[in-house]
Amino acid sequence: MKSGIENLTDEELENFVNNYQRARKTEGGKYPLSSLVLEQEKRKKSHFSGRETVEAIIRLCRQTREHHVTYGTLYSCLAPRAVWKGNATQSLMSKVLDKAAYYCVSNQLPILTVLVVRVNGKLSEEAVLNIYNYAKKFGLEVGFDPIAYIDEQVHQSLKFVSGEIELPA
């Protein structure tokens, strides 16, 4: 039997992660914390694949002058016959965007979910911190300033919107 991280049970993964968090460490065990968390994210179920969501984000951003997309517009694109149902849909979109962020991280792309904004055209402070902490959790170099990190992610993401860079095959 293989002894790789992919063969750990969900409970074993959770125990490893919890042990790291209790110890306030990110390395030192058989697997680094970032690898464990990536494996957990890979196993999460989502209604839409990460790539499918990222492709929709890019396509929708190309259609706007502002080069960003609202949560509602993205949801309507992904589920055209569905109606936004408050917290239930918000929770679903959170999972969908997590899966998209995982796709970005695992393919060494900028976190293109930074282009998904509220109706006012901006990311909430909570969203900024969530994306920043998400990237940090996966071992990405994020620096000390969440806003500067997000600004850089937006800058890099817009290269995909402009067509300067394409998604990997």
Stockholm file with secondary structure:
# STOCKHOLM 1.0

chainA/1-169         MKSGIENLTDEELENFVNNYQRARKTEGGKYPLSSLVLEQEKRKKSHFSGRETVEAIIRLCRQTREHHVTYGTLYSCLAPRAVWKGNATQSLMSKVLDKAAYYCVSNQLPILTVLVVRVNGKLSEEAVLNIYNYAKKFGLEVGFDPIAYIDEQVHQSLKFVSGEIELPA
#=GR chainA/1-169 SS CCCSGGGSCHHHHHHHHHHHHHHTCSSSSSSCHHHHHHHHHHHCCCSSCHHHHHHHHHHHHHTSSSCCEEHHHHHHHHSTTCCCCHHHHHHHHHHHHHHHHHHHHHTTCCCGGGGEECTTSSCCHHHHHHHHHHHHHTTCCCCSCHHHHHHHHHHHHHHHHTTSSCCCC
#=GC SS_cons         CCCSGGGSCHHHHHHHHHHHHHHTCSSSSSSCHHHHHHHHHHHCCCSSCHHHHHHHHHHHHHTSSSCCEEHHHHHHHHSTTCCCCHHHHHHHHHHHHHHHHHHHHHTTCCCGGGGEECTTSSCCHHHHHHHHHHHHHTTCCCCSCHHHHHHHHHHHHHHHHTTSSCCCC
//
